[in-house]
Amino acid sequence: MASEMVEANGRRTVATISRQSLHGEIVTRLRDMIIEGDLQPGERIYETQLGEELGVSRTPLREALKFLASEGLVELVPSRGAVVKRFSAKDVEDMLIVLRSLEMLAGRIACAVASDEGIARLRSLHDAMVKHYKAAERLEYYKVNQQIHTGIVALANNAPLAEVHGLLQSRVKRIRFIGHEGAERWAGAVAEHERIIAALEARDAETLARELDTHLANGWERVKSVV
């Protein structure tokens, strides 16, 4: 089993991964390290050192890094190896503008075609997210938060829309995580999500689109000073 994470020499050490773990677990661990800032934008990833920390060999680690490169979180640079992807402020703003449009479109479609069961599942996810918020569990909150955004797009039942949304969403994971830093910002994001879910349950397409627009526009305002 994985060991507990502890502070050491100013940098948090990472929990080791058992050798029986799947490729997906390595990918998830590395993705979490990027999202939480243990691996910083522009930082070179030293495979030998990281492999020792995680308790895995270089082969599965390299496969995981290739997968994260396909998500846009890592760059594979000749002569340097893997480097955590660094996005400019304009990159981030441009991606969030497109995500706003995609989610607004998905919300409008979802109000017309989603099943009651599908909408109820998103309400359950929202309630779980709020529990993580009240427990101050930021990473767990964030992961459910992202499931909700993905879930709204999924309710639209439009494969090309979901594909493009998924690609962009993966590239702004770290940025959207930063957007929840600070009590006021976090509380604001939770309140926005409550209005989003309420509009979806009412199948009020224009209100849902407006709330998604506001939420993602505010998301940029929350992070633009730190990108």
C-alpha positions, -999 to +999 in steps of 0.1 A: +000+000+000+011+036-005+029+053+024+019+086+040+032+119+025+054+138+048+074+171+048+112+167+042+138+193+034+111+218+025+096+196-002+068+172+003+079+136-003+056+115-024+040+082-014+055+051-030+034+030-055+034-007-051+048-026-081+015-043-087-003-010-094-017-002-128-004+023-153-035+044-145-023+048-109+010+061-119-006+086-143-031+097-116-002+102-091+018+123-115-012+143-126-020+151-089+016+162-083+013+186-112-022+199-102-011+204-065+022+220-076+046+194-063+059+195-099+060+231-111+054+245-146+087+244-165+102+219-141+123+191-155+112+157-144+141+135-135+130+100-142+155+082-120+148+103-089+110+103-094+109+066-101+127+060-068+103+082-049+073+064-064+088+030-062+084+022-100+109+015-128+116+039-156+096+019-182+061+024-167+071+059-156+080+068-192+047+054-204+029+075-179+048+106-189+039+100-226+003+097-216+005+130-197+022+146-228-009+135-248-031+154-223-009+185-226+004+185-191+039+174-199+063+182-228+088+158-241+118+180-250+148+166-270+180+165-248+160+175-217+134+147-214+100+154-197+092+189-186+060+201-169+041+222-194+041+259-189+013+279-204+014+317-208-014+339-195-027+343-230-027+305-235-048+301-204-072+329-212-077+316-247-084+281-235-109+293-209-127+314-235-132+283-256-142+262-226-168+287-217-184+285-252-183+247-252-199+243-217-226+269-225-234+250-257-234+217-238-256+231-211-282+243-236-283+209-253-283+190-220-314+208-209-332+195-239-319+159-242-306+148-208-324+121-188-338+128-154-314+101-141-284+118-156-293+151-141-299+134-107-264+119-109-249+154-113-269+166-083-253+137-063-219+147-075-225+183-065-236+172-030-204+151-027-184+181-038-200+203-012-191+177+015-154+179+004-156+217+005-170+217+041-142+193+051-116+215+034-105+186+012-092+207-018-079+179-041-110+157-036-132+187-041-114+196-072-117+162-088-154+160-082-157+196-095-141+185-127-164+154-129-194+178-128-181+200-157-173+168-177-207+154-167-226+185-181-208+180-214-216+143-213-253+150-209-253+168-242-245+134-259-223+150-285-190+131-291-171+159-309-181+184-283-169+160-255-136+153-273-126+189-277-138+198-242-118+170-227-086+180-244-088+216-232-100+207-197-069+185-192-046+213-201-060+238-175-062+213-146-035+231-126-049+265-133-084+256-123-071+241-091-054+273-082-087+291-088-100+276-055-072+290-033-084+314-006-116+311+014-135+338-005-127+324-040-135+289-030-169+299-014-177+319-045-170+289-068-192+267-047-221+292-048-218+294-086-219+256-088-251+255-068-268+279-092-255+258-122-270+226-108-303+244-099-306+257-135-299+222-149-325+206-127-350+232-139-339+226-175-336+263-179-312+264-208-306+301-209-301+305-172-277+275-172-257+289-201-255+323-183-244+307-150-217+286-168-205+317-186-203+336-154-186+308-135-159+303-161-154+341-166-149+344-128-126+314-130-102+335-152-105+365-128-096+342-100-064+329-116-051+356-140-029+372-114-009+340-108-004+327-144 
